[in-house]
Amino acid sequence: MNQLWIRNGLFVTMDDKAPVIEGHMVVTDDQITYIGEQEPQNLSGQVQKMDGKGLAFMPGLINAHGHAAMSLLRGYSDDQNLQVWLEQKMWPMEGRYVASDTKAGTALAIVEMLRSGTTTFLDMYDRMDEVAKVTEQSGIRGILMRGAIGLCSEQEQQAKLEEAIAFALEWNGKADGRITTMLSPHAPYTCPPSFIEKFVQAAHDHSLALHTHMSETLREVEQNVRDYGVRPAEHLHKLGFFSRPALVAHAVHLNDEEIAMLAQYDVSVAHNPVSNLKLASGVARLPEMLQAGIKIALGTDSAASNNNLDLFQEITMAALLHKGVSGDPTVIPAYQALKLGTSSGAAAIWKSKEIGMLKSGMKADMIAIDIDQPQFFPLTDIVSHLVYAGNGRDVRHVWVNGRQVVANGVCTMLDEEKIRREAQASFERLLNG
Amino acid sequence: MNQLWIRNGLFVTMDDKAPVIEGHMVVTDDQITYIGEQEPQNLSGQVQKMDGKGLAFMPGLINAHGHAAMSLLRGYSDDQNLQVWLEQKMWPMEGRYVASDTKAGTALAIVEMLRSGTTTFLDMYDRMDEVAKVTEQSGIRGILMRGAIGLCSEQEQQAKLEEAIAFALEWNGKADGRITTMLSPHAPYTCPPSFIEKFVQAAHDHSLALHTHMSETLREVEQNVRDYGVRPAEHLHKLGFFSRPALVAHAVHLNDEEIAMLAQYDVSVAHNPVSNLKLASGVARLPEMLQAGIKIALGTDSAASNNNLDLFQEITMAALLHKGVSGDPTVIPAYQALKLGTSSGAAAIWKSKEIGMLKSGMKADMIAIDIDQPQFFPLTDIVSHLVYAGNGRDVRHVWVNGRQVVANGVCTMLDEEKIRREAQASFERLLNG
């Protein structure tokens, strides 16, 4: 039994009953077993003590939408129209990926995410065995799925479906439970209805949840109406997509009826404000979605359209953007924004019993932030400071499942220098085709 | 004669003729005397050599609108309607400020700015002697002015005007030329027309430039029309404000005629995207202003409405926000956004002959960024990475006027720990009134 006692710390618990506690926390193996103002009693055996002075502890952040391996394409194409970016830049480069590129890009992404405080990431890509292996090694928690584009023959579709199912079944619950899996047809505009229906059936057969891109751009909504006579939410509903636990990424262009429908079927949304701005997709109706009771998590999307994986930037952006666009400075207050990246995000991915709060009985997924820096002074409202003044560079230590995976800003389970070098080599090989 | 030779560095010069150079730079006393791919020739005397490996060098950032001493109020009031924030929270606290609070808040702000790469800041506040003294000591470059609110008796107005002029004359050119001064009536909605006219006259009498807040909120534009029959730009024009070099902060709510007018009279704008979002003031028409040829700089505004002073966040926000709001992913590309914080910003404050580029003959105001971090890999487009993946925490070294004022992330001329402690003490005293 390993025990860690953090003494005299400032804990931003994200538990509404006591959001901020000055006191003590005990981690036993992979769980939080005590948090409170008083010193813990009856600790027996070997106890590692840690002084919490100068640090703020909070739950690890949840990145609910991304494509980690695309971090190799960071900065390769910016400030372009979507079609140029996708068809002339991303797809040709991605077409040259081999397994070692997926591994290199994913490792680079995980280093960046862990160092900036993300302890759980959702990943939709291909060659997912490579992604799973790096996830296992790095110590991060991953929700992994083979994203399947159905613009191909039925035979190829079938092969992708089988690959997606096989991956989901093989890796679900692996790495001490850190890895879980989902099924993910890529998007309504890249998957024929029959292909989506097969994923829905497989999700029922194997009790898996579903993820897809939905309503990211106005153009794709218009295309959906042209091709299928309905908007994307209604389309997915008709295909049975919402009959399983479902998470849709983006949901930028929703009308009132679609917001009501997502709420009615308890569909979760991964909101990616930075990527949506950078690609000029638009601004999602976050205040209205929250008002309707939709469960929302935050995502970075890939480093090719962000161009970083610091979830603190999404939290800050969620808090700022919707005020300015709505004209109401009271929408998405700091605490709500921080919840989107932690406790509310956990609920949106059906993991609120395990992660997203510092609370006895939860998994010990947590981060420690260096608050002895000018941007955190004066020490008034720590929640406000984390949202409006903090970012991922302020993270000093990270634990996942009770294991310290970042110490003093450096990943403990990964060779960062080697990963940077391999990512650079992969990129240069891809570039030279 | 002090000489610094930076060898084998990556220089983001912001000089359009050669924006990125891999090579060498020489600083002699307060100036850049060489930059190029080849090794410098004929260096004589004592030369300090520095290895540029793993660093990107660029011009120091310019923060063109702020109220440094308000950093004491960071996190004191967020997510409130503007009137509550201003009248119930800010003004009562600011009313209790004494000189030591202005000093403590300004010092805290300067530490945060220097560490995050800002080498020039514009400050509009009161008790400006305190601001000037901290500016002098810290090594930063400051454009300082007494901001005067005219909602008071004519006698008090006169005293403020005289104080503003006396400060401007006393400090202009001080601290080896690092301090320059301007005149600044606070805003059209807080200053009667006759008061503004007196500032305009004084600006002519003493050859000083003018700064004010303009068109930050829709409400103030409507009030201006109600009170004076014209919108704020026309109002200021009629008062002669644009007959001197003028910089207006915010300019969120401009119609086409006002944009044309600012361009016609060569009025500069300080764009504060984060503060404008947080206070829900709106989104300035940055692409249209740039299209019209208006000179634009970026500002953080104060830490009470931002809530940080990291100018990289403004650069990133300028690049992201206007894409998403306009629907055009090609507006404000990365290089243009970075220029707003450097070379274009320098032009907007009439200092483009001295600062804003790494170029022989310019003042040595520069920063070094640690690019051996995952968010900068793969090393593809350094300008893109600085804008979309970098932030102020990546700054390791800062020089102003050739003097190193931040080394390894820590201010060399200031006692950071003492400044944090004094800021906390000041805040607590203000709070307990």
Interface residues (C-beta under 8 A of the other chain):
Chain A: S71 L72 R74 G75 Y76 D78 D79 Q80 N81 L82 W85 L108 V111 E112 R115 V274 N276 L277 K278 L279 A280 S281 G282 V283 A303 N306 N307 N308 L309 D310 M317 A319 L320 L321 K323 G324 V325 S326 G327 D328 P329 T330 P333 A334 D372 P374 Q375 F377 P378 L379 T380 D381 S384 H385 Y388 A389 N391 R393 D394 E416 I419 R420 A423 Q424 S426 F427 E428
Chain B: S71 L72 R74 G75 Y76 D78 D79 Q80 N81 L82 W85 L108 V111 E112 R115 V274 N276 L277 K278 L279 A280 S281 G282 V283 A303 N306 N307 N308 L309 D310 M317 A319 L320 L321 K323 G324 V325 S326 G327 D328 P329 T330 P333 A334 D372 P374 Q375 F377 P378 L379 T380 D381 S384 H385 Y388 A389 N391 R393 D394 E416 I419 R420 A423 Q424 S426 F427 E428
